[in-house]
C-alpha cells in the first residue's frame, strides 16, 4: 500500500495491529494521542506523521521502562 499523508481509524488499527474499536478507545482515553487533523462525514482523519510520532514516543517510553 502506498504511504499516504493521512490515516483514518482503519489505517491506524492496521498499523497498530488492533481493532478499530481499540483505536476509538485510545482516541477517547489517551491524552497523548494526537488530535484529529480534520473531521469528515465518514469520521476523523489524522496526519500520518502525527500518528507515527505518537507510536515512536510510546515505543521509546516502553523501551525505557524495560531497562
C-alpha positions as CSV (number, residue, x, y, z in Angstrom):
1,X,0.0,0.0,0.0
2,X,1.2,3.5,-0.8
3,X,2.2,5.6,2.1
4,X,-0.5,8.2,2.5
5,X,-0.1,11.5,4.4
6,X,-3.4,10.8,6.2
7,X,-4.9,8.0,8.2
8,X,-8.4,7.1,9.4
9,X,-9.3,4.6,12.1
10,X,-8.9,1.6,9.8
11,X,-5.4,2.5,8.8
12,X,-4.4,3.3,12.4
13,X,-5.9,-0.1,13.5
14,X,-3.9,-1.9,10.9
15,X,-0.7,-0.1,11.8
16,X,-1.1,-0.9,15.5
17,X,-2.4,-4.4,14.8
18,X,-5.6,-3.7,16.9
19,X,-9.3,-3.5,16.2
20,X,-11.0,-0.3,15.2
21,X,-12.8,-0.4,18.5
22,X,-9.5,-0.3,20.3
23,X,-8.4,2.7,18.2
24,X,-11.6,4.5,19.2
25,X,-10.8,3.7,22.9
26,X,-7.3,5.1,22.6
27,X,-8.6,8.3,20.9
28,X,-11.1,8.8,23.8
29,X,-8.8,7.9,26.7
30,X,-5.2,8.6,25.8
31,X,-4.5,12.3,26.2
32,X,-1.1,11.8,24.3
33,X,-2.8,10.6,21.2
34,X,-2.7,13.4,18.5
35,X,-5.8,15.4,17.8
36,X,-7.5,14.6,14.5
37,X,-6.4,16.7,11.6
38,X,-10.0,17.0,10.3
39,X,-13.5,15.6,10.9
40,X,-15.1,14.4,7.7
41,X,-18.5,12.9,7.2
42,X,-17.1,9.4,7.3
43,X,-15.1,10.1,10.5
44,X,-11.9,11.6,11.9
45,X,-8.7,11.7,9.9
46,X,-5.2,12.1,11.3
47,X,-1.9,13.2,9.7
48,X,0.3,10.1,9.3
49,X,3.3,11.9,10.7
50,X,1.4,12.8,13.9
51,X,0.3,9.2,14.4
52,X,3.8,7.8,13.6
53,X,5.3,10.3,16.1
54,X,2.9,9.1,18.8
55,X,3.9,5.5,18.0
56,X,7.6,6.3,18.2
57,X,7.1,8.1,21.6
58,X,5.2,5.2,23.0
59,X,7.8,2.7,21.8
60,X,10.6,4.9,23.3
61,X,8.7,5.1,26.6
62,X,8.1,1.3,26.7
63,X,11.8,0.7,25.9
64,X,12.8,2.9,28.8
65,X,10.6,1.0,31.2
66,X,12.1,-2.3,30.1
67,X,15.6,-1.4,31.2
